[in-house]
Amino acid sequence: MLIGEVVGSVVSTRKDEQLESFKLLVVQVRDHANKPKEQYVVAVDAVGAGPGDVVLYASGSSARQTTITKDKPCDAVVMAIVDSWDVDGENVYEKWS
């Protein structure tokens, strides 16, 4: 699993029929201290995430193991919305602060 923040979405009216009805999100990768990296991924949304949400996502073959992405042509999937996150006992993210 990897962690990032939803910073946008991708709209595509023409796509493979196996991707019809999927919401596509642009996720900016975060480091262990919740600092943004200059790295982005487009991921299928499996959990109803939106802009500003910190999320867990999977990439590669692991992205095709959620219920909605099983055997679909995707390389990344958002599979959880983060409520809080700490590293070495220090809180680096709290959704409700």
C-alpha positions as CSV (number, residue, x, y, z in Angstrom):
1,M,0.0,0.0,0.0
2,L,1.0,3.5,-0.7
3,I,-0.3,6.9,0.6
4,G,-1.2,10.1,-1.1
5,E,-3.7,12.9,-1.4
6,V,-6.5,13.3,-3.9
7,V,-5.7,16.4,-5.9
8,G,-8.0,16.1,-8.8
9,S,-9.9,13.8,-11.2
10,V,-9.8,12.6,-14.7
11,V,-12.8,12.6,-17.0
12,S,-12.7,10.3,-20.0
13,T,-15.8,9.8,-22.1
14,R,-14.2,7.2,-24.3
15,K,-12.5,4.3,-22.5
16,D,-12.4,0.5,-22.4
17,E,-15.8,-0.8,-21.6
18,Q,-14.5,-2.5,-18.5
19,L,-13.7,0.9,-17.0
20,E,-17.2,2.4,-17.7
21,S,-18.7,4.0,-14.6
22,F,-15.4,4.1,-12.7
23,K,-14.4,7.4,-11.1
24,L,-10.7,8.2,-11.8
25,L,-8.8,10.3,-9.3
26,V,-5.4,12.1,-9.5
27,V,-3.4,11.2,-6.4
28,Q,-0.3,13.1,-5.3
29,V,2.1,10.7,-3.6
30,R,3.1,11.6,0.0
31,D,6.3,10.6,1.9
32,H,6.4,9.2,5.5
33,A,6.2,12.7,7.0
34,N,3.1,13.6,4.9
35,K,5.2,15.8,2.6
36,P,4.0,15.9,-1.0
37,K,6.3,14.4,-3.7
38,E,6.4,15.5,-7.3
39,Q,4.8,12.2,-8.3
40,Y,1.2,11.6,-9.3
41,V,-0.9,8.5,-10.1
42,V,-4.3,8.2,-11.7
43,A,-6.3,5.6,-9.7
44,V,-9.7,4.0,-9.9
45,D,-11.8,5.1,-6.8
46,A,-13.2,2.1,-4.9
47,V,-14.3,3.9,-1.8
48,G,-15.8,7.3,-2.7
49,A,-12.8,9.5,-2.0
50,G,-12.7,13.1,-3.1
51,P,-10.5,16.2,-3.4
52,G,-8.4,16.7,-0.2
53,D,-8.8,13.2,1.1
54,V,-5.6,11.4,2.2
55,V,-5.9,7.9,0.8
56,L,-4.2,4.5,0.7
57,Y,-3.8,3.1,-2.8
58,A,-2.3,0.1,-4.4
59,S,-0.6,-0.1,-7.7
60,G,0.4,-2.9,-10.2
61,S,-1.2,-6.3,-10.0
62,S,-2.4,-5.5,-6.4
63,A,-4.7,-2.8,-7.9
64,R,-6.7,-5.6,-9.6
65,Q,-7.6,-7.3,-6.4
66,T,-10.5,-5.1,-5.0
67,T,-14.1,-6.2,-5.6
68,I,-14.7,-3.6,-8.3
69,T,-11.3,-3.8,-10.1
70,K,-11.0,-7.6,-10.2
71,D,-9.6,-8.5,-13.6
72,K,-10.0,-4.9,-14.9
73,P,-7.4,-3.0,-16.9
74,C,-6.2,-0.7,-14.1
75,D,-2.8,-0.1,-12.6
76,A,-3.9,1.8,-9.4
77,V,-6.8,1.8,-7.1
78,V,-7.8,4.0,-4.1
79,M,-8.9,1.4,-1.4
80,A,-9.1,3.4,1.8
81,I,-9.6,7.0,3.1
82,V,-7.2,7.8,6.0
83,D,-8.6,9.2,9.2
84,S,-5.3,9.6,11.0
85,W,-1.7,8.7,10.6
86,D,1.3,8.7,12.9
87,V,5.0,7.9,12.6
88,D,7.1,7.0,15.6
89,G,4.4,8.2,17.9
90,E,4.1,11.6,16.2
91,N,0.8,12.5,14.5
92,V,1.5,13.6,10.9
93,Y,-2.2,13.7,9.7
94,E,-5.6,14.0,11.4
95,K,-8.6,14.2,9.1
96,W,-10.8,16.1,11.5
97,S,-8.3,18.7,12.7
